Amino acid sequence: MTMSKSMPHTDRKKRMVIKLGGSMLEGLNETFFHHLKEVQQTYDVIIVHGGGPAINEALAQANIATHKIDGIRVTDEQAIHLVANTLIGEVNPMLVGQLNQAGIKAMGLNGQDAKLLQCHYLNKEVFGYVGEIDTVNMAILEQLQALNILPVVACIGATNTGQLLNINGDTVACDVALANQADELLFVTDVDGIRIEDVSIQQTTAQQIQGWITTGAIYGGMIPKVEAAMTCVDAGIPAVKIVGATLQGTTILKEKVTQ
């Protein structure tokens, strides 16, 4: 992926990308909004969101069967219209409305807006209308932030001919964080980070996490979360966190910081 250049900054605030999974969107509460406002005092924030549960419901109602391969939803021509309509027409405005109601100025975007997420087909024969990001238009995001507006990005991209493509939310979050030269990437989940034998882990490394997966100490729904986080750490994001509504949790680093 290539990236559009960021606007020059002098004494810039730190930068943070927050990934909200679809399962979290209906559970956002005052705690989350309070801590987000606190974070905004120190960081320029971009929110990236998915919408898995809403998409699943819409597909079921339309009797459209889909499946996933390696965590990526296979999206045919019929499904992409429904996925795009759900993310752009329902999930994104709902989230933007919640943020504005909480006193946080926010604006919704998707990948075709100002060519925000320019994509090509990941593998049309295997995945259908699923995209891989070529460029992120950081200029439009930074212009909104300069107006103290929080960009809220739905995980839909577009080809250079305007064809909408579905993109894995974790991938979008990682690519936006890299393009933004973000200091931190937060994956907001329904748990406050990684717990091993009922002990909250404040800081860890990919190597340690792999060991916990092997021994079964990390299991179930936490596995794809930590795997996505490790991918982003490997890509070069300085600090990737798995957090709950307080935006506090486990920091995953490339190498352990010695005290």
C-alpha positions in Angstrom: 0.0 0.0 0.0 1.2 3.5 -0.8 0.0 6.5 1.2 -0.8 10.1 0.4 1.5 12.4 2.3 0.4 13.8 5.6 0.1 17.6 5.9 3.2 19.1 7.6 2.8 19.5 11.4 4.6 21.6 13.8 4.1 20.7 17.5 1.4 18.3 16.3 -0.8 16.4 18.7 -0.2 12.7 19.0 -2.3 10.6 16.6 -4.6 7.7 17.4 -6.8 5.4 15.4 -9.7 3.7 17.2 -11.2 0.5 15.6 -14.8 -0.2 16.7 -15.9 -3.7 15.9 -19.5 -4.2 14.9 -20.4 -6.0 18.1 -19.3 -2.9 20.1 -21.4 -0.3 18.3 -24.7 -1.0 20.1 -22.9 -1.1 23.5 -21.3 2.3 23.5 -22.0 4.1 26.7 -21.3 7.3 28.7 -18.0 5.7 29.9 -16.7 5.4 26.3 -17.7 8.9 25.3 -16.2 10.4 28.5 -12.9 8.7 27.9 -12.9 9.5 24.2 -13.3 13.2 25.1 -10.3 12.9 27.4 -8.2 11.2 24.7 -9.0 14.0 22.3 -7.3 16.5 24.5 -4.0 14.8 23.8 -4.6 13.0 20.5 -6.0 13.7 17.0 -8.4 10.7 16.7 -9.8 8.8 13.7 -12.5 6.1 14.2 -12.7 3.2 11.9 -15.7 0.9 12.2 -17.1 -2.4 10.9 -20.7 -3.6 11.2 -20.7 -7.4 11.3 -23.8 -8.1 13.3 -25.9 -5.5 11.3 -24.6 -7.0 8.0 -25.4 -10.5 9.2 -28.9 -9.5 10.0 -29.4 -7.7 6.7 -28.1 -10.6 4.7 -30.3 -13.1 6.6 -33.4 -10.9 6.0 -32.5 -10.9 2.3 -31.8 -14.6 2.3 -28.3 -14.0 1.0 -25.9 -16.7 2.2 -22.3 -15.7 2.8 -19.3 -17.3 4.4 -15.8 -16.3 5.5 -12.4 -17.5 4.4 -9.6 -16.7 6.8 -11.8 -14.1 8.5 -12.7 -12.3 5.2 -16.3 -12.3 4.2 -16.8 -13.6 0.7 -18.9 -10.9 -0.9 -20.7 -11.5 -4.2 -22.3 -8.9 -6.5 -25.7 -9.1 -4.6 -24.1 -9.0 -1.2 -21.8 -5.9 -1.9 -24.8 -3.7 -2.4 -26.4 -4.8 0.8 -23.1 -4.6 2.8 -22.4 -1.1 1.5 -26.0 0.1 2.1 -25.8 -1.3 5.7 -22.4 0.2 6.6 -22.9 3.6 4.8 -26.6 4.0 5.2 -27.2 2.6 8.7 -24.2 1.8 10.9 -22.1 4.9 10.0 -24.8 7.5 10.6 -26.0 5.8 13.8 -22.4 6.0 15.2 -21.9 9.6 14.0 -25.3 10.5 15.6 -24.3 8.9 18.9 -21.0 10.8 18.9 -22.6 14.2 18.1 -25.3 13.6 20.8 -22.4 13.0 23.3 -20.9 16.4 22.4 -18.2 15.1 20.1 -18.3 16.7 16.6 -18.0 13.9 14.1 -18.5 13.3 10.4 -19.1 10.0 8.6 -17.0 8.9 5.7 -16.6 5.9 3.5 -13.9 4.9 1.0 -15.4 6.7 -2.0 -15.6 10.1 -0.3 -12.8 12.2 -1.7 -11.2 8.9 -2.8 -10.4 8.2 0.8 -9.7 4.5 0.4 -8.6 3.6 -3.1 -8.6 -0.1 -3.6 -8.1 -3.0 -6.0 -9.7 -6.4 -5.8 -8.1 -8.6 -3.2 -8.8 -11.7 -5.3 -12.1 -11.5 -7.2 -12.3 -15.2 -8.0 -11.9 -16.2 -4.4 -13.5 -13.3 -2.4 -15.7 -11.5 -4.9 -16.2 -7.8 -4.2 -13.5 -7.5 -1.4 -10.8 -4.8 -1.6 -7.2 -4.3 -0.7 -6.2 -0.7 0.0 -3.8 1.0 -2.4 -3.9 4.6 -1.0 -5.4 6.4 2.0 -6.2 10.1 1.4 -4.9 11.5 4.6 -5.3 15.1 3.5 -9.1 15.0 3.8 -8.9 13.4 7.3 -6.4 16.0 8.5 -8.5 18.8 7.1 -11.5 17.6 9.2 -9.3 17.3 12.3 -8.1 20.8 11.8 -11.7 21.9 12.1 -11.9 19.8 15.3 -14.2 17.2 13.6 -13.6 13.6 14.3 -13.6 11.5 11.1 -15.6 8.2 11.3 -14.7 5.8 8.5 -16.8 2.9 7.4 -14.9 -0.1 6.0 -16.0 0.3 2.4 -13.4 1.2 -0.3 -13.7 2.0 -4.0 -11.7 1.1 -7.2 -10.5 3.8 -9.5 -13.7 3.2 -11.6 -15.9 3.8 -8.5 -16.8 0.1 -7.8 -17.5 -0.2 -4.1 -15.6 -3.0 -2.3 -15.9 -4.5 1.1 -12.8 -4.4 3.3 -12.0 -6.2 6.5 -12.3 -3.6 9.3 -9.1 -4.6 11.1 -7.2 -4.2 7.8 -8.7 -0.7 7.3 -7.8 0.3 10.8 -4.2 -0.9 10.3 -3.8 0.8 6.9 -5.3 4.1 8.1 -3.0 4.0 11.2 0.0 3.5 9.0 -1.0 6.3 6.6 -1.6 8.5 9.6 1.7 7.7 11.2 -0.4 7.0 14.3 1.3 6.7 17.6 -1.3 4.3 18.8 -4.0 2.0 17.4 -6.8 0.8 19.7 -9.0 -2.1 19.1 -12.1 -1.5 21.3 -13.7 -4.8 22.5 -16.2 -6.0 25.1 -13.3 -6.8 27.5 -10.7 -4.6 29.1 -7.7 -6.2 27.3 -6.0 -9.6 27.7 -6.5 -11.5 30.9 -4.3 -14.6 31.7 -5.6 -16.7 34.6 -7.7 -13.8 35.8 -4.7 -11.4 35.8 -5.0 -8.3 33.6 -2.0 -8.0 31.3 -0.8 -4.4 31.0 2.0 -4.9 28.4 3.1 -7.8 26.3 4.7 -8.8 23.0 3.6 -10.9 20.0 6.0 -13.6 21.0 4.4 -13.9 24.4 0.9 -13.9 22.9 1.8 -16.7 20.5 2.9 -18.8 23.5 -0.4 -18.1 25.3 -2.4 -19.1 22.2 -0.4 -22.4 22.0 -1.0 -23.2 25.6 -4.7 -22.3 25.4 -4.4 -19.4 27.8 -5.8 -17.2 25.0 -8.7 -18.8 23.3 -12.1 -18.2 21.6 -13.0 -14.8 20.4 -9.8 -13.2 21.8 -7.6 -15.1 19.3 -8.7 -13.1 16.2 -8.4 -9.8 18.2 -4.9 -10.5 19.2 -3.9 -11.8 15.8 -5.2 -8.6 14.2 -3.3 -6.5 16.7 -0.1 -8.5 16.1 -0.4 -8.0 12.4 -0.5 -4.2 12.9 2.5 -4.3 15.3 4.4 -6.2 12.6 3.4 -3.6 10.0 5.1 -0.9 12.0 2.6 0.8 14.3 4.4 1.7 17.5 1.8 0.6 20.0 -1.3 -1.4 19.4 -3.8 -1.8 22.3 -6.8 -4.1 23.0 -9.0 -2.1 25.3 -12.5 -1.8 26.7 -14.9 1.1 27.0 -12.4 3.0 29.2 -9.9 2.9 26.4 -7.5 1.2 28.8 -6.3 -2.4 28.5 -3.3 -4.3 27.1 -0.5 -2.7 25.0 1.2 -5.0 22.5 4.7 -4.0 21.5 7.2 -5.4 19.1 9.7 -5.8 21.9 9.3 -5.7 25.7 10.2 -2.3 27.2 12.6 -2.9 30.0 12.0 -0.8 33.1 
